[in-house]
């Protein structure tokens, strides 16, 4: 599994994909938070607060993470190397987890430079340091667990097609529905509010209180889609 993890990371950075993903993530966040006028602009809000960043990033992740995961298995299937992987002395679960951890690691790498935003907002506070650390830390933990779920969804979607673009679009669709759409659909059909969505649990963690029910939800979501990934590969 470790060898597969290293191979995946090397493949990300052997091509422009790894660098491009990190650059696009940082540029989009930077433009919306510090340059473009609007609700996400921290300088225009009048408050030294990272809430706009934590509102924006889950939506960027919906497109960013599928871009990372779309080739995980779709490329293997297209190139005919999936059967070769099956012959190696590695279990199917180890194969899936190796690719999963590599994609998640790349997402975490993209998040690390955003710590600069924390320092910047810390300095902008009046007085300096007037920042809700509990909420900020909780939101970062929420982003990590949200990325875990998105990555598992993207890995599963990559097993459904040999076309990377199709895999990307499926992952975006699944992620959007589970992040936002599922609660809206239930409310529309049954006129009742629910907290089944990824967004509801992410917002809960973002309040600064780490509830084990939220963590279990995210972990269960990730494990469920990894299990679906294994089932999908067994059918090939």
Residue pairs with C-beta under 8 A, 6 or more apart in sequence:
1 90
1 94
1 95
1 97
1 98
2 98
3 98
4 90
4 94
4 95
4 98
4 99
4 102
5 98
5 101
5 102
5 105
8 72
8 98
8 99
8 102
8 103
9 18
9 102
9 105
9 106
12 18
12 21
12 68
12 102
12 106
13 19
17 67
17 68
17 71
18 106
21 64
21 67
21 68
21 106
21 110
22 106
22 109
22 110
22 113
24 64
25 60
25 64
25 110
26 110
26 113
26 114
28 60
29 53
29 56
29 57
29 60
29 114
29 117
32 38
32 40
32 41
32 52
32 56
33 40
33 41
33 42
33 52
33 53
33 56
33 117
34 41
34 42
34 43
35 41
37 44
38 44
39 45
39 52
40 52
40 53
40 55
40 56
41 52
42 48
42 49
42 50
42 52
42 53
42 121
42 124
45 52
48 121
48 122
48 124
48 125
48 126
48 130
48 131
49 121
49 131
49 132
50 117
50 118
50 121
50 131
50 136
50 139
53 114
53 117
54 139
54 142
54 143
54 206
57 143
58 143
58 146
58 179
58 198
58 199
58 202
61 107
61 143
61 146
61 147
61 150
61 175
62 150
62 172
62 175
62 176
62 179
63 172
64 107
64 110
65 103
65 107
65 147
65 150
65 151
65 154
65 171
65 175
66 150
66 154
66 157
66 167
66 168
66 169
66 171
66 172
66 175
67 168
68 103
68 106
68 107
68 151
68 154
69 103
69 151
69 154
69 155
69 157
69 158
69 167
69 171
70 154
70 157
70 158
70 164
70 165
70 167
70 168
70 171
71 158
71 164
71 167
72 99
72 103
72 154
72 155
72 158
73 82
73 99
73 155
73 158
73 159
73 229
73 233
74 158
74 159
74 160
74 161
74 162
74 163
74 164
74 166
74 167
75 164
76 82
76 85
77 159
77 162
77 236
78 162
78 163
78 164
82 233
82 236
85 95
86 92
90 98
92 230
92 233
92 234
93 230
95 233
96 155
96 226
96 229
96 230
96 233
97 226
99 155
100 151
100 152
100 155
100 226
103 151
103 154
103 155
104 147
104 148
104 151
107 147
107 151
108 144
108 147
111 140
111 143
111 144
111 147
118 131
118 136
121 131
122 128
122 129
122 131
125 131
132 208
134 208
135 206
135 207
135 208
137 208
138 205
138 206
138 207
138 208
138 209
138 210
139 205
139 206
141 205
141 210
142 201
142 202
142 203
142 205
142 206
142 214
143 202
145 202
145 205
145 214
145 215
145 218
145 219
146 179
146 198
146 202
146 218
148 218
148 219
148 221
148 222
149 178
149 198
149 218
149 221
149 222
149 225
150 171
150 175
151 222
152 221
152 222
152 223
152 224
152 225
152 226
152 229
153 171
153 174
153 175
153 178
153 225
154 167
154 171
154 175
155 225
155 226
155 229
156 171
156 174
156 225
156 226
156 228
156 229
156 232
157 167
157 168
157 170
157 171
157 174
158 164
158 167
158 171
159 229
159 232
159 233
159 236
160 166
160 167
160 170
160 232
161 167
161 170
177 185
178 197
178 198
178 221
179 197
179 198
179 199
179 202
180 197
180 199
181 197
182 194
182 196
182 197
183 193
183 194
183 195
183 196
183 197
183 199
183 200
186 192
186 194
186 196
187 193
187 194
194 200
195 201
195 204
198 218
198 221
201 214
201 217
201 218
204 211
204 214
205 211
205 214
205 215
